[in-house]
Amino acid sequence: DRKKKEAIKRGADIISLGVGDPDLPTPDHIIESMQESVTKPANHQYPFGAGLLSYRKSIAEWYKKRFKVDLSLDEICALIGSKEGIGHMHLGFINPGDVVLIPEPGYPVYNTGTIFTAGVPYFMPLLEKNGFLPDLDVIPADILKKAKLIFINYPNNPTAATAPEKFYLKLIEFARKDNIIIAADAAYSEIYYDENEKPLSFLEFPGAKEVGVEFHSLSKTYNMTGWRIGWVCGNRDVVAGIAKVKDNYDSGVFQAVQEAAVTALTSSQKCVEDARKIYKERRDALVGGLQKLGWEVNLPKASFYVWTKVPKGYTSSQTVSKLLEEAAIICTPGNGMGKSGEGYVRFALTVSVPRIKEAVERIGKIRW
């Protein structure tokens, strides 16, 4: 941040590929729904509870259509964005000294929620040789005895990896054996690039509801990051535990936002398809450009991130500094999301294709 501010003071033309905040606007039909809903006096009161009946019904219908998963209304709870639910989950299930299994590199909230509840984080490295999947077989027995919760996140931030069916089947058996709650973060499930390889839901598999829940967000799917709306669904006891924490911490999601979310989930999904096409064009421009420059980068199948190895002889932090100082490009150092991220940087596909091409051109002029 300090170096970015210094560069801006110098008048640098910053190309920011750092923060995973969509630059595309919220679709018009969702905005219009919000405009109508916000005028209703009934929506101006406290929106207590697990969420509007209409919102939870729309989630259940969406899940049935997208994943062929049946959800009852008591298996769904509205969230003020999935981040809020993920962060609050620890308060319902983690006592001091309990172990939380956390993927790294990974979303920082998995760890901060653990720290805030005096839990003990145990980091599971996501390595390229394992397809950026955690190796459940190497977790020590003494850790498993104390483990109460395991976080997974596919499509993954930051690596952009997806998880296959066999991983989920093994994960469910693993959790059942050691009585561990699974918290699946699926915020990027709708940002994918091949219709034949749609990301899977953890809840699609037998026994999933017995051992865990899945978190979803409308932020990335519908470009609604600032609206703060999401949900958790799955095991009704776990959902109830999260809801109980929320009853003591917040007063629910503004009902007008929930009604706009119903519009998003139940209307035509062409806006989502259009966004995928835009991200695909950006992905191809960045990955293709970096590969021509000799960077080691895989073509991501999902998410709007590109996870790439840094040039030889450089650390993650050195690479980020050089890109900012010599090319006015911002990206995220891999080691900032966990020690296993060292040797990588993450680019977010949150600028237009022309700006991405300009970024590649600038990178090509740097002497590494």
Secondary structure, DSSP 4 states (H G I P E B T S, - for coil): -HHHHHHHHTT---EE--S----SPPPHHHHHHHHHHTT-GGGGS---SS--HHHHHHHHHHHHHHH-----GGGEEEESSHHHHHHHHHHHH--TT-EEEEEES--THHHHHHHHTT-EEEEEE--GGGTT---GGGS-HHHHHHEEEEEEESS-TTT-----HHHHHHHHHHHHHHT-EEEEE-TTTT-BS-GGGPPPPGGGSTTHHHHEEEEEESTTTTT-GGG--EEEEE-HHHHHHHHHHHHHH-----HHHHHHHHHHHHS--HHHHHHHHHHHHHHHHHHHHHHHTT--B---SBSSEEEEEPPTT--HHHHHHHHHHHH-EE-EEGGGG-GGGTTEEEEE--S-HHHHHHHHHHHHTS--
